[in-house]
């Protein structure tokens, strides 16, 4: 019975480490970009930038 607990603990630690590594990989590859920015950028007035 205790061997089952040890195997489950090791398995859960491996899965948690894998999930953490995938999350870090996604952060470095810019998978979580800004979803709110483009809709506000569309409303900016470009005339000010063209004059300068």
mmCIF entry with sequence, helices, sheets and N, C-alpha, C, O atoms, coordinates in Angstrom:
data_MODEL
# 
_entry.id   MODEL 
# 
_entity.id                         1 
_entity.type                       polymer 
_entity.pdbx_number_of_molecules   1 
# 
_entity_poly.entity_id                      1 
_entity_poly.type                           'polypeptide(L)' 
_entity_poly.nstd_linkage                   no 
_entity_poly.nstd_monomer                   no 
_entity_poly.pdbx_seq_one_letter_code       
;(UNK)(UNK)(UNK)(UNK)(UNK)(UNK)(UNK)(UNK)(UNK)(UNK)(UNK)(UNK)(UNK)(UNK)(UNK)(UNK)
(UNK)(UNK)(UNK)(UNK)(UNK)(UNK)(UNK)(UNK)(UNK)(UNK)(UNK)(UNK)(UNK)(UNK)(UNK)(UNK)
(UNK)(UNK)(UNK)(UNK)(UNK)(UNK)(UNK)(UNK)(UNK)(UNK)(UNK)(UNK)(UNK)(UNK)(UNK)(UNK)
(UNK)(UNK)(UNK)(UNK)
;
_entity_poly.pdbx_seq_one_letter_code_can   XXXXXXXXXXXXXXXXXXXXXXXXXXXXXXXXXXXXXXXXXXXXXXXXXXXX 
_entity_poly.pdbx_strand_id                 A 
# 
loop_
_entity_poly_seq.entity_id 
_entity_poly_seq.num 
_entity_poly_seq.mon_id 
_entity_poly_seq.hetero 
1 1  UNK n 
1 2  UNK n 
1 3  UNK n 
1 4  UNK n 
1 5  UNK n 
1 6  UNK n 
1 7  UNK n 
1 8  UNK n 
1 9  UNK n 
1 10 UNK n 
1 11 UNK n 
1 12 UNK n 
1 13 UNK n 
1 14 UNK n 
1 15 UNK n 
1 16 UNK n 
1 17 UNK n 
1 18 UNK n 
1 19 UNK n 
1 20 UNK n 
1 21 UNK n 
1 22 UNK n 
1 23 UNK n 
1 24 UNK n 
1 25 UNK n 
1 26 UNK n 
1 27 UNK n 
1 28 UNK n 
1 29 UNK n 
1 30 UNK n 
1 31 UNK n 
1 32 UNK n 
1 33 UNK n 
1 34 UNK n 
1 35 UNK n 
1 36 UNK n 
1 37 UNK n 
1 38 UNK n 
1 39 UNK n 
1 40 UNK n 
1 41 UNK n 
1 42 UNK n 
1 43 UNK n 
1 44 UNK n 
1 45 UNK n 
1 46 UNK n 
1 47 UNK n 
1 48 UNK n 
1 49 UNK n 
1 50 UNK n 
1 51 UNK n 
1 52 UNK n 
# 
_struct_asym.id          A 
_struct_asym.entity_id   1 
# 
loop_
_struct_conf.conf_type_id 
_struct_conf.id 
_struct_conf.pdbx_PDB_helix_id 
_struct_conf.beg_label_comp_id 
_struct_conf.beg_label_asym_id 
_struct_conf.beg_label_seq_id 
_struct_conf.pdbx_beg_PDB_ins_code 
_struct_conf.end_label_comp_id 
_struct_conf.end_label_asym_id 
_struct_conf.end_label_seq_id 
_struct_conf.pdbx_end_PDB_ins_code 
_struct_conf.beg_auth_comp_id 
_struct_conf.beg_auth_asym_id 
_struct_conf.beg_auth_seq_id 
_struct_conf.end_auth_comp_id 
_struct_conf.end_auth_asym_id 
_struct_conf.end_auth_seq_id 
_struct_conf.pdbx_PDB_helix_class 
_struct_conf.details 
_struct_conf.pdbx_PDB_helix_length 
HELX_P HELX_P1 AA1 UNK A 2  ? UNK A 28 ? UNK A 2  UNK A 28 1 ? 27 
HELX_P HELX_P2 AA2 UNK A 37 ? UNK A 41 ? UNK A 37 UNK A 41 1 ? 5  
HELX_P HELX_P3 AA3 UNK A 47 ? UNK A 51 ? UNK A 47 UNK A 51 1 ? 5  
# 
_struct_conf_type.id          HELX_P 
_struct_conf_type.criteria    ? 
_struct_conf_type.reference   ? 
# 
loop_
_atom_site.group_PDB 
_atom_site.id 
_atom_site.type_symbol 
_atom_site.label_atom_id 
_atom_site.label_alt_id 
_atom_site.label_comp_id 
_atom_site.label_asym_id 
_atom_site.label_entity_id 
_atom_site.label_seq_id 
_atom_site.pdbx_PDB_ins_code 
_atom_site.Cartn_x 
_atom_site.Cartn_y 
_atom_site.Cartn_z 
_atom_site.occupancy 
_atom_site.B_iso_or_equiv 
_atom_site.pdbx_formal_charge 
_atom_site.auth_seq_id 
_atom_site.auth_comp_id 
_atom_site.auth_asym_id 
_atom_site.auth_atom_id 
_atom_site.pdbx_PDB_model_num 
ATOM 1   N N  . UNK A 1 1  ? 0.814  -1.204 0.000   1.00 0.00 ? 1  UNK A N  1 
ATOM 2   C CA . UNK A 1 1  ? 0.000  0.000  0.000   1.00 0.00 ? 1  UNK A CA 1 
ATOM 3   C C  . UNK A 1 1  ? 0.860  1.272  0.000   1.00 0.00 ? 1  UNK A C  1 
ATOM 4   O O  . UNK A 1 1  ? 0.552  2.187  -0.765  1.00 0.00 ? 1  UNK A O  1 
ATOM 5   N N  . UNK A 1 2  ? 1.913  1.382  0.809   1.00 0.00 ? 2  UNK A N  1 
ATOM 6   C CA . UNK A 1 2  ? 2.713  2.607  0.792   1.00 0.00 ? 2  UNK A CA 1 
ATOM 7   C C  . UNK A 1 2  ? 3.414  2.846  -0.545  1.00 0.00 ? 2  UNK A C  1 
ATOM 8   O O  . UNK A 1 2  ? 3.683  3.990  -0.911  1.00 0.00 ? 2  UNK A O  1 
ATOM 9   N N  . UNK A 1 3  ? 3.711  1.756  -1.284  1.00 0.00 ? 3  UNK A N  1 
ATOM 10  C CA . UNK A 1 3  ? 4.366  1.929  -2.574  1.00 0.00 ? 3  UNK A CA 1 
ATOM 11  C C  . UNK A 1 3  ? 3.446  2.644  -3.554  1.00 0.00 ? 3  UNK A C  1 
ATOM 12  O O  . UNK A 1 3  ? 3.911  3.398  -4.409  1.00 0.00 ? 3  UNK A O  1 
ATOM 13  N N  . UNK A 1 4  ? 2.174  2.414  -3.435  1.00 0.00 ? 4  UNK A N  1 
ATOM 14  C CA . UNK A 1 4  ? 1.198  3.081  -4.297  1.00 0.00 ? 4  UNK A CA 1 
ATOM 15  C C  . UNK A 1 4  ? 1.211  4.585  -4.043  1.00 0.00 ? 4  UNK A C  1 
ATOM 16  O O  . UNK A 1 4  ? 1.145  5.373  -4.986  1.00 0.00 ? 4  UNK A O  1 
ATOM 17  N N  . UNK A 1 5  ? 1.293  4.982  -2.792  1.00 0.00 ? 5  UNK A N  1 
ATOM 18  C CA . UNK A 1 5  ? 1.337  6.404  -2.457  1.00 0.00 ? 5  UNK A CA 1 
ATOM 19  C C  . UNK A 1 5  ? 2.601  7.059  -3.000  1.00 0.00 ? 5  UNK A C  1 
ATOM 20  O O  . UNK A 1 5  ? 2.557  8.180  -3.506  1.00 0.00 ? 5  UNK A O  1 
ATOM 21  N N  . UNK A 1 6  ? 3.705  6.370  -2.896  1.00 0.00 ? 6  UNK A N  1 
ATOM 22  C CA . UNK A 1 6  ? 4.968  6.908  -3.392  1.00 0.00 ? 6  UNK A CA 1 
ATOM 23  C C  . UNK A 1 6  ? 4.911  7.094  -4.907  1.00 0.00 ? 6  UNK A C  1 
ATOM 24  O O  . UNK A 1 6  ? 5.359  8.113  -5.431  1.00 0.00 ? 6  UNK A O  1 
ATOM 25  N N  . UNK A 1 7  ? 4.358  6.101  -5.605  1.00 0.00 ? 7  UNK A N  1 
ATOM 26  C CA . UNK A 1 7  ? 4.228  6.201  -7.058  1.00 0.00 ? 7  UNK A CA 1 
ATOM 27  C C  . UNK A 1 7  ? 3.299  7.356  -7.436  1.00 0.00 ? 7  UNK A C  1 
ATOM 28  O O  . UNK A 1 7  ? 3.590  8.099  -8.373  1.00 0.00 ? 7  UNK A O  1 
ATOM 29  N N  . UNK A 1 8  ? 2.193  7.512  -6.724  1.00 0.00 ? 8  UNK A N  1 
ATOM 30  C CA . UNK A 1 8  ? 1.258  8.597  -7.010  1.00 0.00 ? 8  UNK A CA 1 
ATOM 31  C C  . UNK A 1 8  ? 1.879  9.971  -6.732  1.00 0.00 ? 8  UNK A C  1 
ATOM 32  O O  . UNK A 1 8  ? 1.651  10.918 -7.486  1.00 0.00 ? 8  UNK A O  1 
ATOM 33  N N  . UNK A 1 9  ? 2.652  10.080 -5.670  1.00 0.00 ? 9  UNK A N  1 
ATOM 34  C CA . UNK A 1 9  ? 3.312  11.352 -5.355  1.00 0.00 ? 9  UNK A CA 1 
ATOM 35  C C  . UNK A 1 9  ? 4.334  11.700 -6.429  1.00 0.00 ? 9  UNK A C  1 
ATOM 36  O O  . UNK A 1 9  ? 4.402  12.843 -6.880  1.00 0.00 ? 9  UNK A O  1 
ATOM 37  N N  . UNK A 1 10 ? 5.128  10.714 -6.839  1.00 0.00 ? 10 UNK A N  1 
ATOM 38  C CA . UNK A 1 10 ? 6.129  10.953 -7.881  1.00 0.00 ? 10 UNK A CA 1 
ATOM 39  C C  . UNK A 1 10 ? 5.449  11.307 -9.202  1.00 0.00 ? 10 UNK A C  1 
ATOM 40  O O  . UNK A 1 10 ? 5.899  12.209 -9.909  1.00 0.00 ? 10 UNK A O  1 
ATOM 41  N N  . UNK A 1 11 ? 4.381  10.613 -9.533  1.00 0.00 ? 11 UNK A N  1 
ATOM 42  C CA . UNK A 1 11 ? 3.644  10.901 -10.761 1.00 0.00 ? 11 UNK A CA 1 
ATOM 43  C C  . UNK A 1 11 ? 3.044  12.309 -10.741 1.00 0.00 ? 11 UNK A C  1 
ATOM 44  O O  . UNK A 1 11 ? 3.099  13.019 -11.746 1.00 0.00 ? 11 UNK A O  1 
ATOM 45  N N  . UNK A 1 12 ? 2.480  12.709 -9.622  1.00 0.00 ? 12 UNK A N  1 
ATOM 46  C CA . UNK A 1 12 ? 1.893  14.046 -9.532  1.00 0.00 ? 12 UNK A CA 1 
ATOM 47  C C  . UNK A 1 12 ? 2.969  15.132 -9.598  1.00 0.00 ? 12 UNK A C  1 
ATOM 48  O O  . UNK A 1 12 ? 2.739  16.194 -10.178 1.00 0.00 ? 12 UNK A O  1 
ATOM 49  N N  . UNK A 1 13 ? 4.137  14.878 -9.012  1.00 0.00 ? 13 UNK A N  1 
ATOM 50  C CA . UNK A 1 13 ? 5.225  15.851 -9.111  1.00 0.00 ? 13 UNK A CA 1 
ATOM 51  C C  . UNK A 1 13 ? 5.732  15.973 -10.550 1.00 0.00 ? 13 UNK A C  1 
ATOM 52  O O  . UNK A 1 13 ? 6.057  17.070 -11.005 1.00 0.00 ? 13 UNK A O  1 
ATOM 53  N N  . UNK A 1 14 ? 5.799  14.867 -11.252 1.00 0.00 ? 14 UNK A N  1 
ATOM 54  C CA . UNK A 1 14 ? 6.221  14.903 -12.663 1.00 0.00 ? 14 UNK A CA 1 
ATOM 55  C C  . UNK A 1 14 ? 5.214  15.661 -13.516 1.00 0.00 ? 14 UNK A C  1 
ATOM 56  O O  . UNK A 1 14 ? 5.599  16.458 -14.372 1.00 0.00 ? 14 UNK A O  1 
ATOM 57  N N  . UNK A 1 15 ? 3.938  15.420 -13.290 1.00 0.00 ? 15 UNK A N  1 
ATOM 58  C CA . UNK A 1 15 ? 2.909  16.132 -14.046 1.00 0.00 ? 15 UNK A CA 1 
ATOM 59  C C  . UNK A 1 15 ? 2.908  17.623 -13.736 1.00 0.00 ? 15 UNK A C  1 
ATOM 60  O O  . UNK A 1 15 ? 2.750  18.443 -14.641 1.00 0.00 ? 15 UNK A O  1 
ATOM 61  N N  . UNK A 1 16 ? 3.079  17.976 -12.486 1.00 0.00 ? 16 UNK A N  1 
ATOM 62  C CA . UNK A 1 16 ? 3.116  19.388 -12.105 1.00 0.00 ? 16 UNK A CA 1 
ATOM 63  C C  . UNK A 1 16 ? 4.342  20.079 -12.698 1.00 0.00 ? 16 UNK A C  1 
ATOM 64  O O  . UNK A 1 16 ? 4.250  21.218 -13.156 1.00 0.00 ? 16 UNK A O  1 
ATOM 65  N N  . UNK A 1 17 ? 5.481  19.400 -12.694 1.00 0.00 ? 17 UNK A N  1 
ATOM 66  C CA . UNK A 1 17 ? 6.690  19.965 -13.298 1.00 0.00 ? 17 UNK A CA 1 
ATOM 67  C C  . UNK A 1 17 ? 6.512  20.142 -14.799 1.00 0.00 ? 17 UNK A C  1 
ATOM 68  O O  . UNK A 1 17 ? 6.936  21.153 -15.357 1.00 0.00 ? 17 UNK A O  1 
ATOM 69  N N  . UNK A 1 18 ? 5.891  19.173 -15.456 1.00 0.00 ? 18 UNK A N  1 
ATOM 70  C CA . UNK A 1 18 ? 5.624  19.285 -16.889 1.00 0.00 ? 18 UNK A CA 1 
ATOM 71  C C  . UNK A 1 18 ? 4.694  20.444 -17.201 1.00 0.00 ? 18 UNK A C  1 
ATOM 72  O O  . UNK A 1 18 ? 4.923  21.177 -18.163 1.00 0.00 ? 18 UNK A O  1 
ATOM 73  N N  . UNK A 1 19 ? 3.653  20.619 -16.408 1.00 0.00 ? 19 UNK A N  1 
ATOM 74  C CA . UNK A 1 19 ? 2.729  21.732 -16.623 1.00 0.00 ? 19 UNK A CA 1 
ATOM 75  C C  . UNK A 1 19 ? 3.439  23.067 -16.415 1.00 0.00 ? 19 UNK A C  1 
ATOM 76  O O  . UNK A 1 19 ? 3.205  24.017 -17.161 1.00 0.00 ? 19 UNK A O  1 
ATOM 77  N N  . UNK A 1 20 ? 4.298  23.142 -15.410 1.00 0.00 ? 20 UNK A N  1 
ATOM 78  C CA . UNK A 1 20 ? 5.047  24.372 -15.155 1.00 0.00 ? 20 UNK A CA 1 
ATOM 79  C C  . UNK A 1 20 ? 5.996  24.688 -16.313 1.00 0.00 ? 20 UNK A C  1 
ATOM 80  O O  . UNK A 1 20 ? 6.113  25.843 -16.722 1.00 0.00 ? 20 UNK A O  1 
ATOM 81  N N  . UNK A 1 21 ? 6.665  23.675 -16.834 1.00 0.00 ? 21 UNK A N  1 
ATOM 82  C CA . UNK A 1 21 ? 7.585  23.892 -17.951 1.00 0.00 ? 21 UNK A CA 1 
ATOM 83  C C  . UNK A 1 21 ? 6.843  24.322 -19.219 1.00 0.00 ? 21 UNK A C  1 
ATOM 84  O O  . UNK A 1 21 ? 7.343  25.161 -19.969 1.00 0.00 ? 21 UNK A O  1 
ATOM 85  N N  . UNK A 1 22 ? 5.681  23.768 -19.463 1.00 0.00 ? 22 UNK A N  1 
ATOM 86  C CA . UNK A 1 22 ? 4.878  24.188 -20.615 1.00 0.00 ? 22 UNK A CA 1 
ATOM 87  C C  . UNK A 1 22 ? 4.413  25.632 -20.437 1.00 0.00 ? 22 UNK A C  1 
ATOM 88  O O  . UNK A 1 22 ? 4.392  26.392 -21.406 1.00 0.00 ? 22 UNK A O  1 
ATOM 89  N N  . UNK A 1 23 ? 4.046  26.019 -19.237 1.00 0.00 ? 23 UNK A N  1 
ATOM 90  C CA . UNK A 1 23 ? 3.640  27.394 -18.965 1.00 0.00 ? 23 UNK A CA 1 
ATOM 91  C C  . UNK A 1 23 ? 4.796  28.362 -19.193 1.00 0.00 ? 23 UNK A C  1 
ATOM 92  O O  . UNK A 1 23 ? 4.606  29.413 -19.804 1.00 0.00 ? 23 UNK A O  1 
ATOM 93  N N  . UNK A 1 24 ? 5.984  28.025 -18.714 1.00 0.00 ? 24 UNK A N  1 
ATOM 94  C CA . UNK A 1 24 ? 7.155  28.878 -18.918 1.00 0.00 ? 24 UNK A CA 1 
ATOM 95  C C  . UNK A 1 24 ? 7.485  28.973 -20.407 1.00 0.00 ? 24 UNK A C  1 
ATOM 96  O O  . UNK A 1 24 ? 7.826  30.051 -20.893 1.00 0.00 ? 24 UNK A O  1 
ATOM 97  N N  . UNK A 1 25 ? 7.389  27.861 -21.134 1.00 0.00 ? 25 UNK A N  1 
ATOM 98  C CA . UNK A 1 25 ? 7.635  27.864 -22.569 1.00 0.00 ? 25 UNK A CA 1 
ATOM 99  C C  . UNK A 1 25 ? 6.644  28.786 -23.286 1.00 0.00 ? 25 UNK A C  1 
ATOM 100 O O  . UNK A 1 25 ? 7.031  29.532 -24.186 1.00 0.00 ? 25 UNK A O  1 
ATOM 101 N N  . UNK A 1 26 ? 5.377  28.737 -22.893 1.00 0.00 ? 26 UNK A N  1 
ATOM 102 C CA . UNK A 1 26 ? 4.361  29.582 -23.513 1.00 0.00 ? 26 UNK A CA 1 
ATOM 103 C C  . UNK A 1 26 ? 4.619  31.055 -23.211 1.00 0.00 ? 26 UNK A C  1 
ATOM 104 O O  . UNK A 1 26 ? 4.379  31.908 -24.066 1.00 0.00 ? 26 UNK A O  1 
ATOM 105 N N  . UNK A 1 27 ? 5.099  31.365 -22.022 1.00 0.00 ? 27 UNK A N  1 
ATOM 106 C CA . UNK A 1 27 ? 5.425  32.758 -21.698 1.00 0.00 ? 27 UNK A CA 1 
ATOM 107 C C  . UNK A 1 27 ? 6.577  33.267 -22.556 1.00 0.00 ? 27 UNK A C  1 
ATOM 108 O O  . UNK A 1 27 ? 6.538  34.401 -23.034 1.00 0.00 ? 27 UNK A O  1 
ATOM 109 N N  . UNK A 1 28 ? 7.588  32.452 -22.754 1.00 0.00 ? 28 UNK A N  1 
ATOM 110 C CA . UNK A 1 28 ? 8.741  32.875 -23.544 1.00 0.00 ? 28 UNK A CA 1 
ATOM 111 C C  . UNK A 1 28 ? 8.409  32.995 -25.020 1.00 0.00 ? 28 UNK A C  1 
ATOM 112 O O  . UNK A 1 28 ? 9.065  33.761 -25.727 1.00 0.00 ? 28 UNK A O  1 
ATOM 113 N N  . UNK A 1 29 ? 7.420  32.269 -25.510 1.00 0.00 ? 29 UNK A N  1 
ATOM 114 C CA . UNK A 1 29 ? 7.023  32.315 -26.923 1.00 0.00 ? 29 UNK A CA 1 
ATOM 115 C C  . UNK A 1 29 ? 5.926  33.347 -27.169 1.00 0.00 ? 29 UNK A C  1 
ATOM 116 O O  . UNK A 1 29 ? 5.359  33.391 -28.260 1.00 0.00 ? 29 UNK A O  1 
ATOM 117 N N  . UNK A 1 30 ? 5.616  34.185 -26.166 1.00 0.00 ? 30 UNK A N  1 
ATOM 118 C CA . UNK A 1 30 ? 4.597  35.242 -26.266 1.00 0.00 ? 30 UNK A CA 1 
ATOM 119 C C  . UNK A 1 30 ? 3.233  34.697 -26.675 1.00 0.00 ? 30 UNK A C  1 
ATOM 120 O O  . UNK A 1 30 ? 2.570  35.274 -27.537 1.00 0.00 ? 30 UNK A O  1 
ATOM 121 N N  . UNK A 1 31 ? 2.815  33.607 -26.074 1.00 0.00 ? 31 UNK A N  1 
ATOM 122 C CA . UNK A 1 31 ? 1.507  33.045 -26.367 1.00 0.00 ? 31 UNK A CA 1 
ATOM 123 C C  . UNK A 1 31 ? 0.383  33.817 -25.674 1.00 0.00 ? 31 UNK A C  1 
ATOM 124 O O  . UNK A 1 31 ? -0.780 33.718 -26.066 1.00 0.00 ? 31 UNK A O  1 
ATOM 125 N N  . UNK A 1 32 ? 0.739  34.582 -24.646 1.00 0.00 ? 32 UNK A N  1 
ATOM 126 C CA . UNK A 1 32 ? -0.256 35.346 -23.902 1.00 0.00 ? 32 UNK A CA 1 
ATOM 127 C C  . UNK A 1 32 ? -0.119 36.816 -24.273 1.00 0.00 ? 32 UNK A C  1 
ATOM 128 O O  . UNK A 1 32 ? 0.339  37.623 -23.464 1.00 0.00 ? 32 UNK A O  1 
ATOM 129 N N  . UNK A 1 33 ? -0.515 37.169 -25.500 1.00 0.00 ? 33 UNK A N  1 
ATOM 130 C CA . UNK A 1 33 ? -0.377 38.551 -25.936 1.00 0.00 ? 33 UNK A CA 1 
ATOM 131 C C  . UNK A 1 33 ? -1.576 39.373 -25.466 1.00 0.00 ? 33 UNK A C  1 
ATOM 132 O O  . UNK A 1 33 ? -2.538 38.845 -24.907 1.00 0.00 ? 33 UNK A O  1 
ATOM 133 N N  . UNK A 1 34 ? -1.489 40.641 -25.703 1.00 0.00 ? 34 UNK A N  1 
ATOM 134 C CA . UNK A 1 34 ? -2.505 41.571 -25.239 1.00 0.00 ? 34 UNK A CA 1 
ATOM 135 C C  . UNK A 1 34 ? -3.741 41.465 -26.127 1.00 0.00 ? 34 UNK A C  1 
ATOM 136 O O  . UNK A 1 34 ? -3.671 41.763 -27.319 1.00 0.00 ? 34 UNK A O  1 
ATOM 137 N N  . UNK A 1 35 ? -4.854 41.051 -25.571 1.00 0.00 ? 35 UNK A N  1 
ATOM 138 C CA . UNK A 1 35 ? -6.090 40.934 -26.336 1.00 0.00 ? 35 UNK A CA 1 
ATOM 139 C C  . UNK A 1 35 ? -6.904 42.235 -26.313 1.00 0.00 ? 35 UNK A C  1 
ATOM 140 O O  . UNK A 1 35 ? -7.759 42.439 -27.174 1.00 0.00 ? 35 UNK A O  1 
ATOM 141 N N  . UNK A 1 36 ? -6.650 43.101 -25.351 1.00 0.00 ? 36 UNK A N  1 
ATOM 142 C CA . UNK A 1 36 ? -7.420 44.332 -25.213 1.00 0.00 ? 36 UNK A CA 1 
ATOM 143 C C  . UNK A 1 36 ? -6.804 45.492 -25.990 1.00 0.00 ? 36 UNK A C  1 
ATOM 144 O O  . UNK A 1 36 ? -7.514 46.424 -26.366 1.00 0.00 ? 36 UNK A O  1 
ATOM 145 N N  . UNK A 1 37 ? -5.510 45.451 -26.231 1.00 0.00 ? 37 UNK A N  1 
ATOM 146 C CA . UNK A 1 37 ? -4.815 46.577 -26.852 1.00 0.00 ? 37 UNK A CA 1 
ATOM 147 C C  . UNK A 1 37 ? -5.267 46.938 -28.248 1.00 0.00 ? 37 UNK A C  1 
ATOM 148 O O  . UNK A 1 37 ? -5.459 48.124 -28.515 1.00 0.00 ? 37 UNK A O  1 
ATOM 149 N N  . UNK A 1 38 ? -5.452 45.987 -29.169 1.00 0.00 ? 38 UNK A N  1 
ATOM 150 C CA . UNK A 1 38 ? -5.807 46.352 -30.539 1.00 0.00 ? 38 UNK A CA 1 
ATOM 151 C C  . UNK A 1 38 ? -7.114 47.130 -30.671 1.00 0.00 ? 38 UNK A C  1 
ATOM 152 O O  . UNK A 1 38 ? -7.224 48.005 -31.529 1.00 0.00 ? 38 UNK A O  1 
ATOM 153 N N  . UNK A 1 39 ? -8.089 46.828 -29.847 1.00 0.00 ? 39 UNK A N  1 
ATOM 154 C CA . UNK A 1 39 ? -9.355 47.546 -29.994 1.00 0.00 ? 39 UNK A CA 1 
ATOM 155 C C  . UNK A 1 39 ? -9.231 49.002 -29.531 1.00 0.00 ? 39 UNK A C  1 
ATOM 156 O O  . UNK A 1 39 ? -9.971 49.862 -30.009 1.00 0.00 ? 39 UNK A O  1 
ATOM 157 N N  . UNK A 1 40 ? -8.310 49.288 -28.612 1.00 0.00 ? 40 UNK A N  1 
ATOM 158 C CA . UNK A 1 40 ? -8.101 50.675 -28.204 1.00 0.00 ? 40 UNK A CA 1 
ATOM 159 C C  . UNK A 1 40 ? -7.140 51.386 -29.159 1.00 0.00 ? 40 UNK A C  1 
ATOM 160 O O  . UNK A 1 40 ? -7.260 52.594 -29.363 1.00 0.00 ? 40 UNK A O  1 
ATOM 161 N N  . UNK A 1 41 ? -6.204 50.667 -29.735 1.00 0.00 ? 41 UNK A N  1 
ATOM 162 C CA . UNK A 1 41 ? -5.282 51.249 -30.701 1.00 0.00 ? 41 UNK A CA 1 
ATOM 163 C C  . UNK A 1 41 ? -6.018 51.701 -31.957 1.00 0.00 ? 41 UNK A C  1 
ATOM 164 O O  . UNK A 1 41 ? -5.613 52.661 -32.612 1.00 0.00 ? 41 UNK A O  1 
ATOM 165 N N  . UNK A 1 42 ? -7.098 51.006 -32.286 1.00 0.00 ? 42 UNK A N  1 
ATOM 166 C CA . UNK A 1 42 ? -7.899 51.350 -33.447 1.00 0.00 ? 42 UNK A CA 1 
ATOM 167 C C  . UNK A 1 42 ? -8.534 52.735 -33.275 1.00 0.00 ? 42 UNK A C  1 
ATOM 168 O O  . UNK A 1 42 ? -8.773 53.431 -34.262 1.00 0.00 ? 42 UNK A O  1 
ATOM 169 N N  . UNK A 1 43 ? -8.807 53.134 -32.038 1.00 0.00 ? 43 UNK A N  1 
ATOM 170 C CA . UNK A 1 43 ? -9.471 54.404 -31.772 1.00 0.00 ? 43 UNK A CA 1 
ATOM 171 C C  . UNK A 1 43 ? -8.507 55.582 -31.679 1.00 0.00 ? 43 UNK A C  1 
ATOM 172 O O  . UNK A 1 43 ? -8.950 56.729 -31.619 1.00 0.00 ? 43 UNK A O  1 
ATOM 173 N N  . UNK A 1 44 ? -7.207 55.325 -31.668 1.00 0.00 ? 44 UNK A N  1 
ATOM 174 C CA . UNK A 1 44 ? -6.231 56.403 -31.595 1.00 0.00 ? 44 UNK A CA 1 
ATOM 175 C C  . UNK A 1 44 ? -6.292 57.249 -32.858 1.00 0.00 ? 44 UNK A C  1 
ATOM 176 O O  . UNK A 1 44 ? -6.571 56.750 -33.948 1.00 0.00 ? 44 UNK A O  1 
ATOM 177 N N  . UNK A 1 45 ? -6.028 58.526 -32.688 1.00 0.00 ? 45 UNK A N  1 
ATOM 178 C CA . UNK A 1 45 ? -6.027 59.447 -33.807 1.00 0.00 ? 45 UNK A CA 1 
ATOM 179 C C  . UNK A 1 45 ? -4.643 59.437 -34.450 1.00 0.00 ? 45 UNK A C  1 
ATOM 180 O O  . UNK A 1 45 ? -3.661 59.812 -33.809 1.00 0.00 ? 45 UNK A O  1 
ATOM 181 N N  . UNK A 1 46 ? -4.555 59.014 -35.704 1.00 0.00 ? 46 UNK A N  1 
ATOM 182 C CA . UNK A 1 46 ? -3.278 58.936 -36.398 1.00 0.00 ? 46 UNK A CA 1 
ATOM 183 C C  . UNK A 1 46 ? -2.863 60.269 -37.015 1.00 0.00 ? 46 UNK A C  1 
ATOM 184 O O  . UNK A 1 46 ? -1.730 60.394 -37.480 1.00 0.00 ? 46 UNK A O  1 
ATOM 185 N N  . UNK A 1 47 ? -3.747 61.269 -37.033 1.00 0.00 ? 47 UNK A N  1 
ATOM 186 C CA . UNK A 1 47 ? -3.414 62.556 -37.631 1.00 0.00 ? 47 UNK A CA 1 
ATOM 187 C C  . UNK A 1 47 ? -2.283 63.258 -36.870 1.00 0.00 ? 47 UNK A C  1 
ATOM 188 O O  . UNK A 1 47 ? -1.463 63.944 -37.481 1.00 0.00 ? 47 UNK A O  1 
ATOM 189 N N  . UNK A 1 48 ? -2.233 63.095 -35.563 1.00 0.00 ? 48 UNK A N  1 
ATOM 190 C CA . UNK A 1 48 ? -1.178 63.725 -34.761 1.00 0.00 ? 48 UNK A CA 1 
ATOM 191 C C  . UNK A 1 48 ? 0.184  63.151 -35.112 1.00 0.00 ? 48 UNK A C  1 
ATOM 192 O O  . UNK A 1 48 ? 1.180  63.875 -35.111 1.00 0.00 ? 48 UNK A O  1 
ATOM 193 N N  . UNK A 1 49 ? 0.239  61.881 -35.406 1.00 0.00 ? 49 UNK A N  1 
ATOM 194 C CA . UNK A 1 49 ? 1.521  61.238 -35.716 1.00 0.00 ? 49 UNK A CA 1 
ATOM 195 C C  . UNK A 1 49 ? 2.006  61.617 -37.108 1.00 0.00 ? 49 UNK A C  1 
ATOM 196 O O  . UNK A 1 49 ? 3.214  61.697 -37.328 1.00 0.00 ? 49 UNK A O  1 
ATOM 197 N N  . UNK A 1 50 ? 1.097  61.855 -38.057 1.00 0.00 ? 50 UNK A N  1 
ATOM 198 C CA . UNK A 1 50 ? 1.479  62.204 -39.418 1.00 0.00 ? 50 UNK A CA 1 
ATOM 199 C C  . UNK A 1 50 ? 2.040  63.627 -39.512 1.00 0.00 ? 50 UNK A C  1 
ATOM 200 O O  . UNK A 1 50 ? 2.892  63.893 -40.360 1.00 0.00 ? 50 UNK A O  1 
ATOM 201 N N  . UNK A 1 51 ? 1.580  64.535 -38.663 1.00 0.00 ? 51 UNK A N  1 
ATOM 202 C CA . UNK A 1 51 ? 2.026  65.933 -38.721 1.00 0.00 ? 51 UNK A CA 1 
ATOM 203 C C  . UNK A 1 51 ? 3.435  66.119 -38.192 1.00 0.00 ? 51 UNK A C  1 
ATOM 204 O O  . UNK A 1 51 ? 4.132  67.034 -38.631 1.00 0.00 ? 51 UNK A O  1 
ATOM 205 N N  . UNK A 1 52 ? 3.868  65.303 -37.284 1.00 0.00 ? 52 UNK A N  1 
ATOM 206 C CA . UNK A 1 52 ? 5.197  65.499 -36.688 1.00 0.00 ? 52 UNK A CA 1 
ATOM 207 C C  . UNK A 1 52 ? 6.292  64.792 -37.420 1.00 0.00 ? 52 UNK A C  1 
ATOM 208 O O  . UNK A 1 52 ? 7.454  64.876 -37.022 1.00 0.00 ? 52 UNK A O  1 
# 
